[in-house]
Amino acid sequence: MTLDGRTSASNRPLYCGSVSSGGGQILSANGTFSVIVVARHDETPEVVSLELWLPDGGELPAWAPGAHIDIAVGEVGVRQYSLCGDPQDRLRWRVGVLLERSDAGDRATCTAKQCRGSTLTVSLPRNNFDLEPSEEYGLVAGGIGITPMLPMIAAAEAAGAAWTLHYGGRSRQSMAYLDEVVVHGDRVGVLPQDEYGVLPVSDILARSATQAQVYCCGPEPLLAAVESAIGPEDAQRLHVERFRPRSADEESAPDRDFTVRIASTGATVRVGEGQSIVDALEGVGIAVETSCREGTCASCETPVLQGEVCHRDSVLSAGEREQSVSIMLCVSRARSDLLVLDQ
């Protein structure tokens, strides 16, 4: 399984580019590598930007708008952060991070204590939110969901496509990167909740052109509202990205045990009630690439050759779920007694 230009079962570009230094490949065995924090900027009291370089100053992997990277966050685990800089700048990456509160009440994530010169462990870029070619885009962002929209705006501008952005947040003071979006004038609607209430999703979608590709990133209530408002007839033009699992599982089904067969080897394993496919496979020595283990990053997406899937991920669209050509092994299960995987 290659790390360079890997494509998922649903033709979603998972990994973009490669990473090397003067001494050759510097990926670790699990596909991660080290970067240096060369700058940190406080965008708001709750959002910081980090600029990242390779330790030797070499070229970073290529990426496209919508891509994100995993960052190891100590005891917290691994978190996904959208790349929000310039894809043409191969020397540095920029990520915007919402500082989360720890149990002790202080702001604590990987960035809370990171300063210039710190080292972070990151993954290659992965893209579940790819910007499809279109003549028009409708972008909807809530809070930290503005980050993937920044390179999307630049790409739409470069392609000569029409676009609008509706950006909501609790208040103007909490909304990061405002200075980068307001320069686009009336194509951008800045709608802080303390001034305008919640984003008027139905009105926004009603005003978008029928051919416009709609991209939405933000908190779960916003994503759910957009998915509900756009309707099944237009669902194919809606693209959402989640970094937290869906709050409600519309594909829920009682857990039951079932058998997984690996087509390439014929190996079979029984997946028990309450056990993930990943855990069952790893229990018999079959390695599975994983990151989030909660159905949001798509690193464990695997083609399905036979069987009925109970999808529980937060990545696949309604159409992709219906086609059932792939499965997220960390959270999804089988409705049938047998699931045959192309691994």
N, C-alpha and C positions, 0 to 999 in steps of 0.2 A: 504494500500500500504506500504510494508515494506521497510526500508532503508538498510537492511542487505542483501547483495548478490543479489540485484534487477537485473533482466534481462529485456531487452527491447523486443519489439514485433519482432524485427529482430534478437533475440538471442545475442544482443550486451550487454556485462556485463556493466551496468551503474554504480552501486555502489559496491564498494569492501569493505568487512569487516564491522566492527562496531567500535564505540568509547565509552569508558567508563573509569571511574576513580574508586578509592577506594570507592567512594560514589554512584556508579552506573552510569547509562546513563547520559551523559552531553550534548546531542544534544538539541538544542533549538527547538521550535515549527516548525521552517522553515527548520530544518535539518542542521543547521550550528553549529559550535562550535569554541572556542577560542584556539589559539596557541600562543606561545611566540617565538620571534626571538632570537635565542641563538647565532647566528653568521651571519655576513654579509661579503661577499668577493667581491671586485671589480674585475671581470673577464676581462673586457675591459672598456674603458671610457663610454660605453653605455650599458653594461650588468653587472648585479650584481647577485650573488647567495645569497639566504637566507636559513639558516638552522632553522627548526621549531620544537619545542617540545610542548607537552602538558604542561599546567601550573604545574601539579603535577608530571611530569616526567614519566607518565604511557605510556602504549603501544598505538601507533597510529593505525588507521585502516590499514589493509593489502591492498596492491595494486600490480599490475602487470605492466610490461613494456607497455608504451603507455598511461597510466592513467594520468589524469590531475585533478587539484582541482580548484574550484572557490575561489577567494579572493576578499573581499569587498574593494573597492578602494575609499572610501569617496564619494565626489561629482561626481567622474568619473563613479561610479557604480560598477559592478562586472566584473572582468576579469578572464580568464582561463589561468592557467600556468601548463605546463607539469612537473610531478615529474621526477627528473633526478638523484636521488641518488640510494641507494641500497635497493631494495624491501625487502631484508632480515633484514634490520635494522628497527625494529619496534619502536625505541625510537625517531628517527628523520626523518624528510622529508627535501629534498633539492629541491628548485625551482630556475630556472634561469629566470631572467626578463629583457626584453629590456626596457630601460627607454625611455618613450615617451616625446615628447615636448608638453608643454602646450601652450595655446594661447599666453601667455606672452613671450614664447620663451625659458623658462627654462625647464630643465629636471624635469618632475613631474609625478610620479605615486605613488602607495602605497609604493614602495621601495625607492623612492628618499629621503624620510625623515625617513625611518625606520632604527633603530639602535638596538643594542643588548638590550634586555629587553622589546622591544615594543610588543604590542599585536595585532594580526590580527584575523579577523573573516573569517573562511574558511568552505568549504563544505567537505563532504565525497569524496573520489576519484571516478571519473567517467571515463570510458574507451570506447571511440569510435574508438580507434586506436590499438586494441588488436593484439598482435604478434601471428599469427597463426603458428602452428607446421609446420616446413618445413626443408628440408635438405640443403636449400640454400636461402640466402637473399641478395637482392640488396637494400642498403640504400642510399637515396639521401636527403641531407639537405642543406638548404639555410639560412644563418644567425642564428637567434634564434631558427630555426627549428632543430638545432642540439640537443636540450635538450631531446626530447623523444628517440633519437637514442642511448644515452649513456647507459641506462639500457637494450635496445634491443641488443646492442653489447655484454654486459655481459651475457645476457640470451642465445644468439646464441653460445657464447664461451662455456658456461656451458653445452649446449646440444650437443656440438661437430659438430654444423652445419657450413657449409661454408658461408662466408659473405664478402661483400665489402661495403665500404662507400665512397661516393663522396660528398665532403663538400665544398660549395662555400660561398663567402661573398665579401663585397666590397674590403677589404684588409686583410692581416694577422692580423693587429692590431685590426680589428673589429671583429675577429672570436673567440668566446668564447670557452673554453674547448679544445683548440688545444693540450695542453700538455697531455690530457687524451686520445686522439685518435691517435696521431702520434706514440705512443708506439707500435701500432699494425703493424707498418711497411708498406709493399707494399699493404696491404689490404685496406689502406686508401689513397684516392686521395684528397689532399688539393689544391683547385683551386680558389684562390682569383681572383676577377674580374679584378683588376688593373694589374695582371700579365698574366692571361690566357683568359680574356673575360668571357662571361656568360657560365654557365655550359653547356657542349655539351650533352644535354639530349638524343638526338637521338643516338649518339655514345655509351653513357653509357648503354642505354637499349638494343642496338644491341649486346653488349658484354655480357649481362647478360644471364645466362642459361634459357632455355625456361620454366623450372620448378621453377625458383627462384621467391619467393614472394618479390614484390617491395614495399618499404615503402618510402614515400616522405612527408616532412614537411618543410614549408618555406613560402616565400612571394607568393602572388597570381600568378604573372607571371611564376614562377617556377612550381607551381602546374598545371597551365593550360598547360604549355609546356609538362609536363610529361604525362598528360591525353591525349593530342593530339598525342604524339609520340608513345604511347604504342599500340594504335589501338584497335578496338572493340574485336578482336579475343583473346586478352590477357588481357582484362579489368578486368577479375575476379581475376587476381593475383596482381592487383594494389591497394594499400591502401594509401590514403592521409588524412591529418588532416588539417583542417582550423580553425583558431581562429578569422577570419574575414569573413563576407559573401562573396559568389562568386561575382566577379565583373560583370559577365554577367549571366542573368537568362535564361538558355536554355529551361526552362519549363514555360516561361512566357505565360500568357493568360489574357485577360481583366478581371478586377474585376467584379464580379456579386454577387448578394445576393443568399443565399442558406440556407437550413435547416440542422441542426445537431441534430441527435437523440442519446441519451445515452442508450445503449442497456440494461444496468442493471436496469434502473429505468423507461425507456420509456419517460423521459423528453426530450422536444424538444426546440430548440432555433433558431431563425432566425439570420443569420450572414449577416450583411449589407455590401454594397459595401464600400471597404476601411477599413472595420473593421476586426480585427483578430479573429480567433476562440477563442483564449484565452480570449480576452476582452469580447466577446459575452457571453461565459460561465460564466466568473466571474461576469458579469452584472446581472445574474440571480442566483447568489449564489453558483455556481459550481466551487469548487477550482481546480486549475491546478498548478502542480509543474512547475516552470519556473526558469530560471537563466539569460541566455543571451538575450532572446527575439529577436534574430536575426538569428536563425536557425543554430547555430554552436555547441551548447553544448549537444543537445539531451535530456535535462532533461524533456521536454514536449512531448517526443515521445509516441504515443498512437496507439494501434492496430486499424485497420480499418476493419469492418465487411462487409460493403456494401458502394458502391459509387465509383466514379472516382475522383482521387486526382490530383490536380495541385501542384506538388512538387516545393517548392522554397527554400528548405533548403540547407545547405552546408555540410551535414553529410552523407546522404544515397548514396550508390554507384549506378551506372547505373542499375545494376541488381536488387537492392532493390527497386529502383524507378519503374522499370517495374513490379515487383511483387505487389507493392502497398499494402503491408500488414500493413504498419504503416505510420503515418503522424506526422510532427512536427507542433503542433498546433499554434505556435507563428507566423509562416510566411506562411505556405502552406494553400491552399484553396481547394474547390471542383469544379470540372468541371461539375458534375451532380447536379441536384436539391436537392438531399438528400445524406447525409453522415452519416452512422451509426458507432458510435465509441464504442469500448469495454473498457469503463472506469468505 
